[in-house]
Amino acid sequence: MDTPKSRKLDIIIPAYRMHSQSFLNLLDGISEEDALKRIDDKTNHIIWMAGNFVNMRYSTAWVLGLREEDPHSDLFFQGKALNTDFKYPTLEELKKNFHHISPLLFDKLLEASDEELDEIFEMGMKIPFITENKLNFIGMCIGREDYLCGQMGLMRKLLGYEGMKYDINPDLNY
């Protein structure tokens, strides 16, 4: 089991690793053509959802001091709205980006100290019960990943694919 330096991340580490597994399981078998389909022109497509998921990883890494640039940030940063006029990356490109940033971020999460996690990180939310610090930003990113996994799971079903499997790849250690 991976033990973070900060006990504050004890709940984040297993969620992060499970999201990594789920992300790949959700995309398993989805064709590039189907990944661009929308339901009644009202939903985001799976490419957008997967791209936003990967962008969450890059954003979290950036907040923890890892200066890795999401090559598709212009399309996904801060949940930028889907634009049907844009050319989006393929699932294969997004998976490549995912496999690049995820292990780097995982190492940063394991190394983060209590002091670093307590550092102020202004998100502009101005919600009285949320302290705007790095720890809460990480928690919100994990929550966003959860939301996006649910959306992709629903899209799998709506596009006629079987539901996501919960298979675990023991070699995926991030």
C-alpha positions in Angstrom: 0.0 0.0 0.0 1.2 3.5 -0.8 1.6 5.6 2.3 1.5 9.4 1.7 3.9 11.6 3.8 0.8 13.5 4.9 -1.9 11.6 6.6 -4.4 14.1 5.3 -4.2 12.3 1.9 -5.0 8.8 3.3 -8.4 9.0 1.7 -7.3 10.7 -1.5 -4.6 8.1 -2.5 -7.0 5.1 -2.8 -9.6 7.3 -4.5 -6.9 8.5 -7.0 -5.8 5.0 -7.8 -9.3 3.8 -8.2 -10.1 6.7 -10.5 -7.1 5.7 -12.6 -8.4 2.2 -12.9 -12.0 3.4 -13.6 -10.8 5.9 -16.2 -9.2 3.2 -18.3 -12.0 0.7 -17.8 -14.6 3.4 -18.8 -12.8 4.0 -22.1 -12.2 0.3 -22.8 -13.7 -0.7 -26.1 -15.1 2.8 -26.9 -14.6 3.6 -30.6 -13.1 6.9 -31.6 -16.3 7.6 -33.6 -18.6 6.9 -30.6 -16.4 8.9 -28.3 -17.5 12.0 -30.3 -21.2 11.3 -30.2 -23.6 13.4 -28.1 -27.1 12.6 -27.0 -29.7 14.8 -28.7 -26.9 17.4 -29.0 -27.3 18.2 -25.3 -24.5 16.2 -23.7 -20.8 16.5 -23.8 -19.1 13.7 -25.6 -16.8 11.2 -24.0 -13.8 12.9 -25.6 -14.7 16.1 -23.7 -15.3 14.2 -20.5 -12.0 12.3 -20.8 -10.1 15.4 -21.7 -11.5 17.3 -18.7 -10.5 14.3 -16.5 -7.0 14.4 -17.7 -6.9 18.2 -17.4 -7.9 17.8 -13.7 -4.7 15.7 -13.3 -2.6 18.3 -14.9 -4.2 21.1 -12.8 -3.6 19.2 -9.6 0.0 18.5 -10.6 0.5 22.2 -11.3 -0.9 23.2 -7.9 1.6 20.8 -6.3 4.5 22.4 -8.1 4.9 20.0 -11.1 5.2 22.2 -14.1 3.8 19.9 -16.7 1.6 21.4 -19.4 -1.6 19.8 -20.6 -1.2 19.8 -24.4 -5.0 20.3 -24.7 -5.5 22.8 -21.9 -7.0 25.3 -24.4 -9.9 22.8 -24.8 -10.5 21.6 -21.3 -9.1 24.0 -18.6 -11.6 24.9 -15.9 -14.3 22.8 -17.6 -14.3 25.0 -20.7 -17.6 24.4 -22.5 -17.7 22.0 -25.4 -17.4 23.7 -28.7 -18.5 21.6 -31.7 -16.4 23.8 -34.0 -13.2 22.7 -32.3 -11.1 19.7 -33.3 -10.7 17.5 -30.2 -7.9 15.0 -29.5 -8.5 11.3 -29.9 -9.0 8.9 -27.1 -5.6 7.5 -27.8 -4.0 10.9 -27.4 -5.9 11.5 -24.1 -4.8 8.1 -22.8 -1.2 8.9 -23.7 -1.5 12.2 -21.8 -3.2 10.4 -18.9 -0.3 7.9 -18.6 2.2 10.7 -18.7 0.8 12.9 -16.0 -0.8 10.4 -13.7 2.4 8.7 -12.3 4.1 12.0 -11.9 1.2 13.5 -10.0 0.9 10.3 -7.9 4.5 10.7 -6.7 3.8 14.4 -5.9 0.7 13.4 -3.8 2.8 10.8 -1.9 5.5 13.5 -1.2 3.2 16.3 -0.2 3.7 17.6 3.3 1.0 18.9 5.7 2.5 22.3 5.4 2.3 22.3 1.6 -1.3 21.0 1.7 -2.3 23.8 4.1 -0.9 26.5 1.8 -3.5 29.0 0.6 -4.7 28.3 -2.9 -7.3 30.8 -3.9 -10.0 29.3 -6.1 -12.3 32.3 -6.1 -15.2 30.4 -4.6 -15.8 32.6 -1.6 -17.8 29.8 0.1 -17.6 30.4 3.9 -17.3 26.7 4.8 -14.5 25.9 2.3 -10.9 26.9 3.1 -9.2 27.7 -0.1 -6.0 25.7 0.3 -4.2 23.1 -1.7 -5.7 20.2 0.2 -9.3 21.3 -0.6 -8.4 21.9 -4.2 -7.1 18.4 -4.5 -10.3 17.1 -2.8 -12.4 19.1 -5.3 -10.4 17.7 -8.2 -11.0 14.1 -6.9 -14.7 14.9 -6.7 -14.6 16.2 -10.3 -13.0 13.0 -11.4 -15.7 11.1 -9.7 -18.4 13.1 -11.4 -16.7 12.7 -14.8 -16.4 8.9 -14.3 -20.1 8.8 -13.6 -20.9 10.8 -16.8 -18.7 8.5 -18.9 -20.3 5.4 -17.4 -23.7 6.8 -18.3 -22.6 7.6 -21.8 -21.2 4.1 -22.2 -24.7 2.7 -21.6 -26.5 5.3 -23.7 -24.2 4.5 -26.6 -25.0 0.8 -26.3 -21.8 -0.4 -24.6 -21.9 -2.7 -21.6 -21.4 -1.1 -18.2 -18.0 -0.4 -16.9 -16.1 -3.3 -15.4 -14.4 -3.0 -12.1 -11.4 -5.0 -13.2 -8.2 -4.0 -11.5 -4.9 -4.0 -13.3 -2.3 -4.7 -10.5 0.5 -3.3 -12.7 -1.2 0.1 -12.9 0.5 1.6 -9.8 -0.8 5.1 -10.0 
